[in-house]
Amino acid sequence: MILVVTANPALDVTYAVSSLTPGAVHRAASVHRRAGGKGVNVARVLHTLDVPAMTVAACGGGDGALVRADLRTAELPHVLCDLAGCTRRTVTMLAAAEDTVTLVNEPGPEFSPSEWRAVVATVHGLLDHASVLVCAGSLPPGVPSDAYAELIGLAHRHGVTAILDTSGAALSAGIVARPHLVKPNVEELREVTGIDDPLAGARELRLRGAGAVLASLGAAGLLLVAERGAWRARPTHPVRGNTTGAGDAAVAGAALEMAGGRPWPEVLRRAVAVSASAVLGPFAGDIDLDHHRREHSAVTVEEIHAACVDV
Ligand SMILES: O=P(O)(O)OC[C@H]1O[C@](O)(CO)[C@@H](O)[C@H]1O
């Protein structure tokens, strides 16, 4: 089973608008609401791929109740701790005229120390049943920046593979606990390392403790840097759609191959195939299964011998 921690879950709200203009009033042509946050998206993709996954999070308030109800409706196995504060919303605006995707992510409710300890205890209690632990998304206010480092340390003690997908201080502090894989995008990599070239940035994260680094390069695909090599793979052709959650889908693909003990080029191939198929899904957490199947057999993985990569 793949255990997925969503430290800061959300009610993901997607608005479709005809055009997006700063300073203007926008009337949504459609509204969609579902349980979200990076880890929930990872678990949703794994569920679609028939891979057993368990979501752990803490929820509260009216939107927390909607998140709980949606996880049940979607039949995503979960353990949700109680939270006094109200679960946040994350908003995606899909603008047809500009073909853009714009996000507004709330910071989330303040956690008390005991609320976060309940999440840690839940993860601890489930690790004996897990092959992979995924720690995904931002940390909410009140949770220390080394919170993921603690969970990764627990995973090591249980012989469980650990994957970290977060940004900023949570990424810097989490990496020290030596996760087997981290999955930043290019901006997150640049923010944490101060290095523009993704290959050099990924190598720097390995020096800081990451076993391997899977860096998403947007439409240019993904890059994987491990101890004994570096590889890159791109989608077979450009895909247009909702890019929200494409990175989470890459994490799901990587987790599924790592759970099977597959070599790094196969981890990368799957991550690219699942990620490209997520762009074709209407909402974060969705994938186009037919596209995924075709893409998985067609994606080519090239080994990198150069000192830097073009994005
Ligand atoms: O935890 P954050 O980094 O704020 O990210 C959460 C958000 O990211 C997404 O997962 C997309 O990756 C959205 O579904 C939204 O919930």
The ligand as a Gaussian input file, in Angstrom:
#p B3LYP/6-31G(d) Opt

LIG

0 1
 O       -0.168000      22.473000      -0.755000
 P        0.034000      23.432000      -1.879000
 O        1.473000      23.529000      -2.300000
 O       -0.575000      24.772000      -1.586000
 O       -0.699000      22.835000      -3.142000
 C       -2.073000      22.529000      -3.171000
 C       -2.647000      22.748000      -4.518000
 O       -1.836000      22.132000      -5.503000
 C       -2.600000      21.261000      -6.315000
 O       -2.491000      19.998000      -5.781000
 C       -2.040000      21.143000      -7.679000
 O       -0.762000      20.533000      -7.578000
 C       -4.032000      21.726000      -6.197000
 O       -4.905000      20.654000      -6.339000
 C       -4.069000      22.424000      -4.830000
 O       -4.791000      21.746000      -3.887000

